Amino acid sequence: MKLLKEILTCIVFSVSVLITGATLFIAIKDRATGDMNFVAGYRLVYIMSGSMEPGVRTGAIVLLYREDFENIKVGDIVTYEEDGAYITHRVVGVFTDDENPDGDDGTEAIEGERYLVTKGDANNREDDIKIHRDDYRGVVVLVFNEVAPLIRHIRSF
């Protein structure tokens, strides 16, 4: 039994190291190309803040899928880009500008254009912007919270 536990621990650690390495490689490639790169519609994203705690921990890695923007619904966790930063939050509203044309985010409403309203699970209020198709990057399909302690340890050096 002890041997089985050691083997499983080794496997989990090895997978965590591989996921971490792949994420770092993708992050370096993204920075070099200035774009978010997907492989077969999927990509890994490193979570840098606690805005989605406790479900998605700081240091976790999430697997994004490039789901069609029209299929995103309330409750989905999405990643979007704002001012060059990637933000991963939960969708709390789906609207079209003709349903709610007087948004308070300062963006110009385009009649009939779909947008999302998001909020971090640990935040007290919704995000201040409308997430349009051009801002949307993908929907979270898998969360690797198990790698968070390893990432924190690596970042401490």
N, C-alpha and C positions, 0 to 999 in steps of 0.2 A: 504494500500500500504506500509506503514511504517513497519507494522508487517511482511509482506512478505519479505521485504528487510532484516530485522533482522534475520528471519529464514534462508534465503539463505546465509547470512554472517556466521551464526553459522554452517551451513552445510559445507561450503567451509573451514572454520577454522578447523572443526572436521576432514574432509578428509585430510587436510594438516598435521595435527598432526599425523594421522594414517600412512600416507605415510612416514613422517619423522621418526616415531618410527620403522616402518618396515625396513627402510633403515639403521638406526643405528643398529638394531638387526642383519641384514645381514652383515654389516661391521664388527661387533664384531665376528660373526661366521666365516667370511672369515679370519680374522686375527688369530683366534684360530686354524683353520684348514689349513691355508696357501694356500687356493684355492678359486676360484670364484665359488660360489654355485648358481645354477639355480633351479627354481621351475617350473615344466612343461614347460621348455624351456625359461622362463622369469626370470628377476631379476632387481632390482633397483640399480642405481649407482648414487652417489653424485658427482656433478661437483665442483671441487675445484679451478679452475682457469678461467680466462676470455678469454682464447684462442678461444672460440667459440661464443663470444659476437657478435652481440646482440641477435642472434637466440636462443642460449643456454646460459643463464646467470650464473655467478658465484653463487653458492649456489643452483642451480636448481637440480632436481632429474630427471634422465632419465630412461625410461623402455627399457631394452635391450631384444632382442630376439636372440636366438642361431640359426640364419639363416645359412644355408649351405654356406661355404666359396666360393664355385663356383658360387653362386647366387649374390654375392656382386658386385655392379656396381658403376661407377662414379656418384657422387652426394649423395650416401648413407653416413650417419654418423655412424662410427663404433668405438668400443672400442677395444684397443689392449693393450698388456702388454709389457713394456720395462723396464728392470732392476728392476722388482718388483713393478713398478708403473703402474696404469691403465690410459690410455690416450684416450680421446674421441675427434676425429677429422673427417673431411669430406674426403671422397675418391676423389682424383683428377686424379688418373690414375690406370689402371689395366693392368698388363703386365705378360708375362712369361719370365723366364730368358733367353730363346733362342731368344726373341725379343730384349732384352736389357741386354746383358750378362756382360757388363762392369760397373756395378753399383758402385757408389762412396761411398757406406756405409761400405765397408770393409768386407761384408759377402761373403762367397763362393757361387758362382752361381751353381745351380743344373739345368741342362738342362731341360727345359719344365716346371719347377715349377712355379706356379702362385704366384704373389705377388701384394700388393696394395701400392700405394703412397698416403700419406695423408697430409692434411694441416689444421691448425686451421683457422676458418673464419676470425679471427682478426689478424692472423699472416701475415707477409710479404712474407714468403717463405715456400716451402714445408718442411715436416719433413725429417730428414737426414737418415732415415732407410727404408728398405723394410719391409712391413708387410706380413709375411708368415702365412700359416695356423696355425702353432703352437703359433704364437703371438696373433692371432685374438681371441676375446672373444665374440663379438656379435654386432648386428646392432641396432641402436636406432630406436624405433618404436613410442615413445611418450615422449614428454618433459613436465615436470612440472615446468615451470618458476615461477608459483605462490607461490611455497613454498620457493623460494630464500630469500625473506625478513624475513620469519619466521626462517629459518636456520641461517641467519646472526644475528638475535636477540638472538637466543639460544647460538650461539658461542661467543657472546660478554660477557657472564657471566664468 
